């Protein structure tokens, strides 16, 4: 099938990641996939959640918001205590993805809060939030290593995400909004740099789909995640940060 932007079925949209875009935060990244743009900051918070304080182990969490004109029509801002279901689901996904590759013992009694604010949305905002949030987290932790607060980066592997789906019966990666809106199957896949799955979110947008379609979509997603991880490595190297995971094989 012909995609709106002429991409191949296994091709992601133009990807751009810029570190250090916020002068105040310990870590920050502006991450874009095509017209989807997310501003991510990672902030050091010495005040751990109450249930974590006696453990001596650190915590990484995330918050996600979409700015009012990130989409074609203005949507009201969401406050901390009136989150919509989708917003709460996405920020839990981002938090789980980042915690999956963070060593809480090495992080010690401190919290890192990763804020993901969608500046512009054209599908895949949760994917961009995971990918940009990880880069912001690594930069924040690298600053703590440079300051002598941590002996080394408490990151055990890289982590990245991609969306895949069946659109008009064709498996595609990195769905833009118009593709996502008409997909028969929509899947979000998060995986580590050593090939382990963190999360698979999948939905049949109508009729049920066979196991073979799920396998095909997973087979399509993992090489794409490898390419995103390679782009993350280049971004860290350009910023003078040694990537905490090897070049994907």
GUZARO-177729 format. One record per residue (C-alpha): x, z, y. Coordinates in Angstrom, 2 decimals, m for minus. Each point is the difference from the previous one (the first is absolute). Example, Ala and Ser with C-alpha at 12.3 -4.5 7.8 and 13.67 -1.06 7.14 Angstrom:
2
{guro {12.30 7.80 m4.50}} {guro {1.37 m0.66 3.44}} 
REM end
This chain:
249
{guro {0.00 0.00 0.00}} {guro {1.06 m0.50 3.61}} {guro {0.57 3.24 1.92}} {guro {m0.77 0.22 3.71}} {guro {3.67 0.33 0.91}} {guro {1.33 m2.41 m2.62}} {guro {1.67 2.70 m2.13}} {guro {0.64 m0.33 m3.71}} {guro {m2.01 2.26 m2.31}} {guro {2.96 2.39 m0.45}} {guro {1.21 m0.08 3.62}} {guro {m0.39 2.90 2.43}} {guro {m0.78 m0.52 3.65}} {guro {2.91 0.09 2.48}} {guro {1.41 3.51 m0.31}} {guro {1.73 1.81 2.84}} {guro {1.23 3.59 0.13}} {guro {1.64 1.63 3.02}} {guro {1.43 3.51 m0.16}} {guro {0.38 2.42 2.90}} {guro {m2.97 m1.29 2.02}} {guro {m0.95 3.54 1.09}} {guro {2.66 1.87 1.98}} {guro {m1.55 3.42 m0.69}} {guro {m0.61 m0.04 m3.76}} {guro {2.69 0.79 m2.58}} {guro {m0.94 m3.26 m1.71}} {guro {m2.14 m2.96 1.05}} {guro {m0.81 m3.52 m1.10}} {guro {m2.15 m2.85 1.24}} {guro {m0.99 m1.91 m3.14}} {guro {m1.87 m3.29 0.03}} {guro {m1.41 m2.31 m2.65}} {guro {m1.26 m3.07 1.80}} {guro {m2.52 1.20 2.58}} {guro {m0.20 3.50 m1.52}} {guro {2.18 2.38 2.02}} {guro {0.45 3.74 m0.66}} {guro {1.99 2.50 2.09}} {guro {1.43 2.76 m2.22}} {guro {1.72 3.21 1.09}} {guro {1.56 2.73 m2.14}} {guro {0.13 3.45 1.59}} {guro {1.81 3.13 m1.13}} {guro {m2.31 3.02 m0.16}} {guro {1.60 3.32 m1.03}} {guro {m3.47 1.48 m0.61}} {guro {m0.87 m0.67 m3.63}} {guro {m3.58 0.15 m1.27}} {guro {m0.92 3.59 m0.83}} {guro {m0.23 m0.62 m3.75}} {guro {3.54 m1.47 0.00}} {guro {1.85 2.60 2.06}} {guro {1.22 2.27 m2.82}} {guro {1.23 m2.86 m2.21}} {guro {3.14 m0.93 1.95}} {guro {m0.98 m3.62 m0.58}} {guro {m0.75 m2.54 2.69}} {guro {m3.07 m2.13 0.56}} {guro {m0.67 m3.53 1.20}} {guro {m3.45 m0.96 1.24}} {guro {m1.55 m2.87 1.92}} {guro {m2.72 m0.70 2.53}} {guro {m1.58 m3.39 0.63}} {guro {m2.11 m1.28 2.87}} {guro {m1.15 m3.38 1.21}} {guro {0.06 m0.50 3.76}} {guro {m3.33 m0.96 1.59}} {guro {0.87 m3.68 0.54}} {guro {2.08 m0.52 m3.11}} {guro {m2.87 m2.19 m1.23}} {guro {m2.29 m2.62 1.51}} {guro {m2.42 2.58 1.38}} {guro {0.73 3.42 1.47}} {guro {m0.48 2.94 m2.34}} {guro {m0.16 3.62 1.24}} {guro {3.01 2.24 m0.49}} {guro {m0.13 2.43 m2.90}} {guro {0.86 3.63 0.56}} {guro {1.92 2.11 m2.47}} {guro {m3.12 1.64 m1.39}} {guro {m2.35 m2.99 m0.13}} {guro {1.98 m2.48 m2.08}} {guro {m1.90 m2.78 m1.68}} {guro {0.40 m0.33 m3.76}} {guro {2.22 m3.09 0.26}} {guro {2.37 1.65 2.47}} {guro {0.39 3.14 m2.12}} {guro {0.55 m2.10 m3.13}} {guro {2.73 m2.09 1.62}} {guro {1.95 2.90 1.43}} {guro {m0.09 1.76 m3.38}} {guro {1.34 m3.19 m1.59}} {guro {2.86 m0.20 2.49}} {guro {0.86 3.67 m0.49}} {guro {0.02 m0.32 m3.79}} {guro {2.22 m3.09 0.17}} {guro {2.59 1.74 2.19}} {guro {m0.03 3.23 m1.99}} {guro {0.54 m1.98 m3.22}} {guro {3.57 m0.84 1.07}} {guro {0.90 3.17 1.95}} {guro {1.86 2.94 m1.57}} {guro {m1.84 3.06 1.40}} {guro {2.69 2.41 m1.18}} {guro {2.74 m1.82 1.89}} {guro {m2.27 m0.40 3.02}} {guro {m0.29 3.79 0.14}} {guro {m2.50 2.11 1.97}} {guro {m1.06 m2.64 2.51}} {guro {m2.72 m2.57 0.36}} {guro {0.15 m3.65 1.03}} {guro {m3.21 m1.44 1.45}} {guro {m0.25 m3.79 m0.02}} {guro {m2.55 m1.40 2.46}} {guro {m1.17 m3.58 m0.54}} {guro {m1.91 m1.53 2.92}} {guro {m1.41 m3.48 m0.48}} {guro {0.56 m2.02 3.18}} {guro {m1.49 m3.20 m1.39}} {guro {m1.79 m0.66 m3.28}} {guro {m0.30 m3.17 m2.05}} {guro {m0.15 1.44 m3.52}} {guro {2.49 2.21 m1.84}} {guro {0.22 2.88 2.48}} {guro {0.54 2.57 m2.77}} {guro {2.71 m2.22 m1.49}} {guro {1.80 m0.28 3.34}} {guro {m0.38 3.77 0.48}} {guro {1.75 0.77 m3.30}} {guro {2.80 m2.47 0.68}} {guro {0.58 0.98 3.63}} {guro {m0.60 3.69 m0.68}} {guro {2.75 0.04 m2.61}} {guro {2.49 m1.51 2.45}} {guro {m0.94 2.52 2.68}} {guro {0.37 2.83 m2.55}} {guro {3.46 m1.17 m1.07}} {guro {1.15 m0.24 3.62}} {guro {m1.27 3.51 0.72}} {guro {1.74 1.44 m3.05}} {guro {3.20 m1.89 0.83}} {guro {m0.01 1.65 3.43}} {guro {m0.20 3.40 m1.70}} {guro {2.97 m0.91 m2.19}} {guro {1.96 m1.14 3.07}} {guro {m0.82 3.31 1.71}} {guro {1.26 1.99 m3.00}} {guro {m3.46 1.39 m0.76}} {guro {m0.13 m1.73 m3.42}} {guro {2.98 m0.64 m2.29}} {guro {m1.32 m3.43 m1.03}} {guro {m3.14 m2.09 0.11}} {guro {m2.75 1.60 m2.12}} {guro {m1.25 m3.42 m1.07}} {guro {0.03 m0.85 m3.69}} {guro {m1.03 m3.68 0.19}} {guro {m1.49 m2.58 2.30}} {guro {m3.75 m0.50 0.16}} {guro {m2.05 m2.97 1.17}} {guro {m3.50 m1.39 m0.29}} {guro {m1.79 m3.32 m0.11}} {guro {m3.58 m1.20 m0.24}} {guro {m1.05 m2.55 m2.60}} {guro {m3.35 m1.50 m0.86}} {guro {m2.04 m2.74 m1.58}} {guro {m1.29 m2.29 2.72}} {guro {m2.19 m2.86 m1.15}} {guro {1.38 0.73 m3.46}} {guro {3.65 m0.37 1.07}} {guro {2.47 2.97 m0.11}} {guro {1.55 0.51 3.46}} {guro {2.40 2.54 1.51}} {guro {m0.19 1.66 3.43}} {guro {m3.59 m0.77 0.91}} {guro {m0.83 m0.65 3.64}} {guro {m3.39 1.21 1.17}} {guro {m1.87 m3.25 m0.65}} {guro {1.36 m0.07 m3.56}} {guro {m0.73 3.67 m0.63}} {guro {m3.58 m0.45 1.26}} {guro {m0.80 m2.62 m2.64}} {guro {2.14 1.29 m2.88}} {guro {m1.66 0.48 m3.38}} {guro {2.64 2.61 m0.90}} {guro {2.01 2.06 2.48}} {guro {3.06 1.98 m1.10}} {guro {2.53 2.15 1.88}} {guro {3.20 0.74 m1.91}} {guro {2.69 2.54 0.91}} {guro {3.23 0.08 m2.01}} {guro {3.52 1.41 0.19}} {guro {3.28 m1.87 0.18}} {guro {0.66 0.79 m3.67}} {guro {m3.22 m1.70 m1.04}} {guro {m2.28 2.98 m0.53}} {guro {m3.60 m0.10 1.20}} {guro {m1.13 2.62 2.51}} {guro {m3.55 m1.16 0.49}} {guro {m2.32 m2.86 m0.90}} {guro {m3.27 m0.22 1.92}} {guro {m2.26 m2.70 m1.37}} {guro {m3.59 m1.06 0.57}} {guro {m2.26 m2.73 m1.29}} {guro {m1.87 m1.23 3.06}} {guro {m2.97 m1.12 m2.06}} {guro {0.24 m0.96 m3.67}} {guro {2.32 1.97 m2.33}} {guro {3.32 m1.65 m0.79}} {guro {1.96 m0.19 m3.27}} {guro {3.19 1.90 m0.82}} {guro {1.93 m3.29 0.03}} {guro {m0.71 m0.40 3.74}} {guro {1.33 3.50 0.68}} {guro {3.18 m0.76 m1.93}} {guro {0.45 m3.27 1.92}} {guro {m0.40 1.74 3.34}} {guro {2.48 2.74 m0.93}} {guro {2.47 m2.61 m1.21}} {guro {m0.36 m1.73 3.37}} {guro {0.33 3.19 2.03}} {guro {3.23 1.50 m1.35}} {guro {2.38 m2.87 0.91}} {guro {m1.59 m0.04 3.46}} {guro {0.63 3.72 0.39}} {guro {3.62 m0.72 m0.89}} {guro {0.20 m2.44 2.91}} {guro {m1.49 2.58 2.36}} {guro {2.54 2.57 m1.20}} {guro {2.78 m2.50 0.69}} {guro {m1.32 m0.41 3.55}} {guro {m0.10 3.79 0.41}} {guro {3.64 0.20 m1.11}} {guro {1.02 m2.61 2.58}} {guro {m1.83 1.92 2.73}} {guro {1.79 3.25 m0.88}} {guro {3.39 m1.69 m0.21}} {guro {m0.53 m1.64 3.40}} {guro {m0.69 3.47 1.41}} {guro {3.21 1.41 m1.51}} {guro {m1.82 1.99 m2.70}} {guro {1.17 m0.23 m3.60}} {guro {m3.09 m0.89 m2.07}} {guro {m0.84 2.71 m2.56}} {guro {m0.72 m2.60 m2.70}} {guro {1.87 m3.02 m1.38}} {guro {m0.78 m3.64 0.62}} {guro {m3.01 m0.90 m2.18}} {guro {1.07 m1.91 m3.08}} 
REM end
